[in-house]
Amino acid sequence: MTASKVLEVEALHCRHGMRSVVTDLSFEIASGETLALVGESGSGKSTTARAIAGLHPIASGRVRVAGVDVTMPVERRPRAAWQSLQLIFQNPDSSLNPRHSVATLIGRPLQQFFGVGRRERDRMVRDLLRTVHLPESYATRAPAALSGGERQRVAVARALAARPTLLLCDEIVSALDVSVQAAILDLLRDLRASTGLSLLFITHDLAVVRWFADRVAVLYQGELCEIGRVDSVFARPSHPYTRRLLAAARGLDTEGMAA
């Protein structure tokens, strides 16, 4: 793997019980790149993200982050690899402890990874809130006092606190209103431009993929059926399943698509 690759997934195979949900999946993400992972519900998208993050067992295959083999549960991974890869979930309510303040939620990775003192931690929390376009005063609030979009911004800020090189974004805007979705996506694009972040962006919204991603990978029943530049795949899909997805997104009959 070259130095420009922040993630390499090689022949990944994952199961739920005895059932295979991801089979022989391979792809790479380069520094500063956004790869969208799309497919119908149950195609293995979220399982892939959780396996990469070390939260789902890997039956076989390899995952490397910045050249380091992390094919192991998250608690056994080297600290640097754990820090460099952060997962943001679809529903921040399931990942933000309701008993903690925003400052505590964002401050924990700052203390965990960098050992900063309280005064420095408070300053960095304020900086991160400004980065995700939230008022500094939100530091004292509990997640329940925030809107869904604001909670997702806190989740983004907490992930950024670890100073990752790669974000795994699992349907993070799908539950939000359209205007809030656009604001979160604008934020992520700005962050990518300013910091060189790479993203694995899981979504079912092909309009978002067209606007937001560099490349797209299409999963069908746990297998990779197509991968390439977004403009190329959308203009000339080679797999029947990709053509069906695009036809459904455009509101067209699949028989009207070119074979």
Helices and strands as residue ranges (DSSP letters): E 5-16, E 19-30, E 34-38, H 45-52, E 60-65, E 68-69, G 74-76, H 79-84, E 85-88, G 92-94, H 102-114, H 118-131, G 136-140, G 143-145, H 148-161, E 166-170, H 178-195, E 198-202, H 206-212, E 215-220, E 223-229, H 230-235, H 240-250, G 254-256
